[in-house]
């Protein structure tokens, strides 16, 4: 059976509150963003998570790092949990996954705009050629 680990971190990225959904399953790691707007309450975060569950597909997944499975001292675990609660920001793996996703979108957008620009240039050229022919026919 495949183990799935998912976390949702809510943080303030000026000017909006966003949630970073991270999922690790089957040796793959991915992250995606969920924008809230105003500071969300716990029940609003839960409702948004339930409402957008199907759309939370992390794009551009990358290989997950294997975590060591050894017993951790309870006090150390408690300190780590406290430290994690005080840390503001997105984990570096989440940042990397989001940057990969953003880069892929940027490349697709560039490709699409280049094709539109070339299509428009071909249309303008054909229009000029047609005008030349029409002008020539008229004498």
N, C-alpha and C positions, 0 to 999 in steps of 0.2 A: 504494500500500500504506500502511496506517495504522500510525503509529509509536505504540508503547505504552511508557510509562515507569512502572515500579513500584518502590517502596521499602518496606522493612519496618524500622521503628525500634523497638528494644526498650528500655524504660525502666521505672523503678520509680515507681509511683503508689501511695502508701501505702494499703493493706497488701499489694498484689499487684504482680507484674511483668506488664506488658502490652506487647503489640506493636501498633504503629500501622501499618496497611497503607495506603499511599497509591498511587493509580493515576491516571495522566493518559493519556487516549487520545481521539483524535478531537475535540480542543478541549474536553473535559470533564474535570473533576477531582473525585475522590471519595476518602473515607477511611473506614476502619472499624477497630474495636478487636478484638484477640485477647488474652484474658486467660490468663496462664500460672499464676500462683500463686507458687510458689517460684522463685528465680532459675534461669532455664533455661540449659542448656548449648547450644553451637552445634548439635549434632546433634538436640537436643530442639526447638529453634526450627525447624530444617529439617523434622523429622518433623511438627510441628504445622502448618506451612505446607502440606505435602503432604496431610495428613489433612483439613484444613479448606478446601482450595482452592475447592470449589464454594460454600461458605457465605460466602466473603470477597467479598461484593458490596457495594461502597460505596453507601450510601443517600444520597439528597439530593445528587446531583452538581451542581456549579456550573461556570461557565465558567472555563476555565484561562487563565492569563495567558501570552501568547506570549513565549517566551524568545528572547533575541537569539542568533543563530547566528554568532558570530565567534570567531576563534581566540584562545585564552587562553594567556598565557605559562605554560610548565610550572612555573616556581617559584611563580607566583601560584596556579596550580591546586593545587600541593602544599600551600601555606599554607592555602588554603581547605579542602582535605580534612582537614588536621590540625585546623583550627578546628571543622569539622563533627563530627569524632570527639570533641572535647572538650566540645562543646555537649551539655548534658543537657536533654532536653525535646522536646516535639513542635513541629513547625513551625507557624507561625501559620495557614497554609492548612489544615493537617490539623485544627487546633483549630476553625477556622470550620466545616469540613465536619462534624466530629463534633458541634458545637453545633447545626447545622441538623438533623442526624439526631436528636439528643436532643430538640429542640424539637418535631419532627414526632411523635415517640413520645409526648411529654407531652400534646400536643393530642389525639391519638387516645385516650390513656388517660383524659383528662378527659371527652371526649365519651362514651366507653363507660360511665364511672361515672355521669355525669349521666343517661344513658338508663336504666341499671339503677335508679337512685334514683327516676326518674319512673315506671318500670314497677312498682316496689314500692309507690309511693304510690297508683297506680291500683288495684292489687290490694287494698290495705288499704281504699280507699274503697269498692270493690265489695263487700268483705266486710262493712263496716259497713252498707251499704245492704241487703244480704241479711239481716243480723241484724235490722234494723228491720222488714223485711217479715215475717220469720218471727215476730217478737214481736207484730206487728199482727194476723197471722192467728190467733194463739192466743187473743186477747182476754183 
